[in-house]
Amino acid sequence: MSYSITLLTSSYPPENGAAAKRLKSYAQYFQKLGWQVNVVTPAPSYPQNEIYDGYGKKIVDRRCEDGVQVYRIRPWIVDRANLFKRFFSEFYISFLITLVAIRLKSTFLLATVPYISMGLLGYLLSKIKKTQFILEVRDLIWRYGSAAEKRTFGLETVLEKIFFHISRNSDYLVTTTQGQLDYFIKGHSVPTKKRVVPNGVSINLIDKIDSANKCSSIQKTKKISVLYAGIIGFPQGLNLLIEAAKKVKNVDFVIAGDGVEKARLEKKVKKEGLNNVNFTGYLSQDRLLDLYMKCDILYASLIDDPVFKLTQPSKIWEYMCVAKPIIYCGNGEANKVIEDSNCGIAVEAEDLDGVVEAISTLSNDAQLRKEMGNNGRLYIEENYQRDKILDQFSKYLKNGAK
């Protein structure tokens, strides 16, 4: 039996985020299996909120990339801090994506959330096309508004009911963490076929990290440095890292990435005269890997809200692969991962004193940093290589399609 799959996603390379890497891995893996693979996605604009050079000149731009047919839709760029404008922009993009996808042959149609409307329109499209529908939930995005203490006017409850209905009637439900799957189970909204497919790390990225480690031209300084790399948004709570920098002035802090909170945090750092905090802006994969080699400690965090207990920052897997110790400030599943792998120090969400103590502990013990870094790398190799994860996922889909 020949298989085909259409991936509806809000992010795809050359964007460099976790979602883009995950979907690229999907596409490459299924293409290598001999499946016909189509990807329908917006033209790249994340996280700078500007369409990348060379894209967006057409409403629909079709390109063949490594045997995968990629259809990119010109997005409607709006202020990402405005939740309502953002919602309507995402609905517009999702609508165009489904119009393109309706013409594509598919054994499976996979719609990946956090675009809320992508899940809804993808589900409706699967009914029209009479194809098997996979709802992939990476984030419980409809709950983020209240977590950010923004007024949602009851929209969160409505969207939750919609997603419970969609997930219950999907052919497959895929989540990235057990906590997210349990959320749907408690809502009595899971289909018979359900599975946790964690992010993991691709063999390609592992090879790149090893190459960067061997070839890095950056000279390590004597001063200890702490790196955060990723989205600079409200859920990440990076204000706490800056507060830690005020208390640990003999350590350098590097914040790499972009997002709606970046400008505010830069202003705070400048106002308070913190010379040990540096913002690099958005970095390419190669430049980021080079920065990983230079820094001593890697930092990740999520604010104290029940929704974030159900998730794991995807950057943790990449951090582990780099073989550097991790400080994670948050609650829930990620704490257990850090503790089980002994790859760093887990601190309760928004615990400033705990973060300061963890930085001091790791800064003063080079052997501990080395041991924890090696533990993380070994844990990834044994448990979270993405190709092994996708081997199991593809067999799962093919068994369901028979």
N, C-alpha and C positions, 0 to 999 in steps of 0.2 A: 504493500500500500504506500502510495506517495503522499507526503504531508506538505501542507503549506501553512504559514502563520503570518498574520498581520499584527504588528505592534503599534498601538496608539500611545504615544508618550509625549509628555511636555518637555522632555529634555533629551538631547542626543549630541554626541560629539560633532563639531569641535568644542562644544561646552565641556567643562572639566569636572562637573559635580558628580556626586555619588550616583544619582539617577541616570545620568548620561552614560557613565561607565557600566552600570548594571545592564542597561538596555543594549548597549553596544556588545557586551558579552553574550547576551541572549542571541542577538542577530548573528554574530560570528559563529557561535556554537551551532545553532540550528542550520545555518548555511553549510557548515562543514559536514553535517549529517546528511546533506543532500536535500534538505527541505527548501521549498521556495519561500523566501523571506521578504516581506515588505515592511518598511517602517514609515509611519506618517507622523510628522512632528512639526512644531513651529521652527522657523529659521532661527538660528542661534542668537540669543540676546542676553543670556544670563551669565553672571549676575550684574553686569554693568547697566542692564536695562536699555541697551542700544544694540541694534542689529549689527552683527559682525560684517566686516568688509567682505564683499564678494557674495553676499547673500541678500535675500529680500527684494531683489529687483523684479521678480515675478510673483504673482499671487501664489502660484504653485510651481516649485522648482524641483524637477525630477533628476536624480543622479544615481548612477550605479557605483556603489562603493564596496569593493571587495566582494562582489557577487551579490550584494544586498541592494534592492531597489529602495532608495530613500526619497520620500516626497516631503519637501519642506514648505510649510505654509507661511506667507508673510504675516507676522503677528501685529496686533494692535497694541502699541506700547503706551502704558499708562503709569501713573504714579503708584508704585507698589505698596506704599503706605496707606493708600485709600482702599479699604477693603471692598467697597461696593464697586468702584471703578475696576478694581482687579477682578472681581467676580464676573462682571459683564465682559471684560476683555477675554478672560479664560473661556467663557461660554462661546463667544464669537470664534475664537481659535478652534475650540473643540468641535463646533458646528462645521467649520470648513474641513477639518480633519476627517469627520465622518462622511462628508460629501465625497471626498477623495477615496476613502476606504470602501465605500459602497460598491465601487467598480472592481475591487481586487479579489482575486480568488483566495479563499481561506478555509482550511480545515479548522483552524483555531483563530479566534480574534481575542487578543489580549489588550485590555485597557488598563493603564496604570495610573493610580491616583498618587500625587496630590491634586491634580486638576479635578475638582469636584465634578464638573460637567462632563469630563472625559469618561468617568465611570457610568454616568447616566446615559449619555448619548451612545457610548459603546455598547451598552446593554441593549438599547432599543435597536441599534444597527444589527446586532447579532440575531434578534428576532426577525428582522426583515430578511436578512441573508440566510437564516436558518443554519447558522454555523455555531460551533461550540464556543461558549463565551468564558473567558478567564478574567475575573476581576482581581487585579493585583493591588493591594493596599500597602503602600510604604509609609504613609502618615495618616493619622486620624485628623485630617486637616480641618474638618468642620468644627472641631473642638478648640482650635487654636485661637479663635477670636476671643472667647471668654477667658482663655488662659492668659491672653495679652491684656485682659481687663478692658476690652472694648465692648461697646453695646452691640448686640447682635439682633435685637428686636425679635427674638424667638426663632431666628433663622437656623440656629444651631440644632434645635429640636426637630425642625422640619427636615433638615438635611440628614440628620441621624436616622429618622424613620425611612427616608428614601433609600439610604445606603443599606439599612437592614433588609429592606425589600429586595433591592438589587442583589445583595450577597446571597440571600436565601434562595433566589431563583436563578443564580448563575450556575453554569456547569462545573466551574472550579472557583474556589476562593483561595488566593495566595496572599500570605502576609510575610513580612520580613522578621517578625518576632513572635514568640509564643504569647506574649502579653496582648498583642493586637488580635491574634486569633481568639484568645480567651474573651476579649471584649465582645466579639461577634457571637461567640458561643453563649455568653451570658444574656445576650439580647435575643437568643433563640433564632438566630438568623444566619445559619451556616448550611450550605448544601452538603450532600453526601461526600463529595470530593473536596477536601480541604487540605492545605499543606503550608507549612512554614518553609520558605526559601530564603535563608539569610543572605546578606550581601556578599560576604566573603571578599577574596582578593583574586584577581585573575593571574594566571601563570605569566602572562605578558607583563603585568605590573611588577610581579616578583622579579622577573628578569631585568626590568628597567631599574629597579631599586638596587639590585646587585651590581649592575653596570655603573650606576651613579656612585655607588659606594667605592668602587675600584678606581673610577676615573675622576672623582670630584677634585677640582682645582682650588676649592676654598680652603684657606688656612684657618684651622680652629684657633680661636682666641682662648686665653686663660680664663676669661670671665664666663661664668655659667649663664646659659640662655634657655629661656622657656618659650616654646612656640605653640601658638594656636593657629590652625589652618582650616579655613572653611567659611561657611556663611556667617556674616556678622549681622545677626537679627535679634529680635527680642527674646525668642526661646533660649538662645545660647547664654544669655545673662553675662556678657563679657565685662559689664561694669565691675563685677566682683574681681576679675583678673586685674583690672586697673587699680582697684583698691589694694590688692595684694602687692602690686608694684610699688605703691607708696610705702609699704611696710618692709619690703625686701629690696632695698636700693642698690645692693651689691650684685644683683642679678639683672640681666637684660631680658626684656619681654618683647616678643615679636608677634604681631597679629597680621596674618596673611589672609587675604580674601576681600570680599566686598559684601554689601548688604545695606538694608535700610538704617541700621544703627551706626554705620561706620562714621558718618559725618559728625554725629553727636559725640561719639566717643573720642574722635580726634580733637574736637573742640575742648572736651573735658581735659584731655592730656595736656594740651597747649595751655589752657587756663591755669592748671595746677603745676605747670613747669616740670613735668616728669621727663627727664632726659633719658630714662632707661626703658621707655616704651616706644616702639617703632611700628608704624603701619606700612606694609609693603604694597598694598593694593592687590588686585587680582593677578595671579601668576600662572604661567603656562605649566604644564605637567613637568617639563624638564627643569624649569627654574625652581619649582616647588621641591622636587626631589633633591636638588642641590642644597636647598635651604634645610631640608631634613637632615642632611649629612652634617651641617654646621652646628645645629642646635643639640642641646643635651637632654632636654625634658620636653615631652609633648603633652599638651593640655587640651581637655575637652570638658564641656559642661552643658547642663540643661537646667532651667529654672525649676523651682519647687511647685509643681502642679501635677495633679493625678494623671493627666493625659501623658506626661512625659515619663511616668513610671513604666509605661507599656512599650517604650521604644528603646533603641540603642543607636547612638550617633554612629553613622556608617564610617566616619573618619577613624574610629577606634581600630577597625581592621587594618586600615592602611598604616596607622601608627605602629601597630604590632609588627607589621611586615618590615618596617624600617629598623626594627631592633633597638628602639629607644624606649626608656621607661615612660609610663603614662601617669598623669594625674587626672582622674575623672571626678568632677564635682557634680553630683546628681543623685537621683534615687532610682531604684528599680532594677531592671535586668542588667544594665551595663555594669552596675556595681559588682554583681555576681560574676560576670565575665572577667573583670579585672582581678577579683579575689581568687577565682578558680584557676586562672592561668598564672597568677603571681607575676603579672607583667607591669605592675605599678601600684599606686595607692589610690583607693577609692574614698571619697569624702562626701558627706551628706550635702545635698543641694543647698546652695547659698551659705555655706559654712566658711566664712572668711578666715577665721582662725585655723580651721582645718587645712585650708589650701596653703596658707602661709607656713604651717608646720610641715606639710608634705614637701613644699619647695625647699625648705631648710634641710629636711632629712636627706633628700636626694642630692641636693647641691653639695653636701658635705661627705658624700660616700660614693666615690667613683666605682668601687667594686659592686655596690648594690645596684647602681644604674646599669652596669654591664650585665649583671645577672638577670635583672628584670627585663631588660631589652631582649636578651637571648631567649628568655622564657616566652615572651610574646611572639617572637618569630617562630619558635617551635610549635606553639599552640596553633598558629595560622596554618603552618604546613601540614599539621596532623588533622585539623578540623575544618578549616575554612578556605580551602582552595576552590575557587569558583567552578572550575571545570568538573571537579568531582561532584559538587552540588548540582550542576546542570545535568550531569550523567543521570542522576537519580530523578531529576525533574522531567527530563525528556521521556524516560521509561514510564513514568507516572502518567504523562499525557497520552502516550501511545497506547498504554493499556486501557485508558478510559475511552479512547477513540474506536476501539475494536467493537 
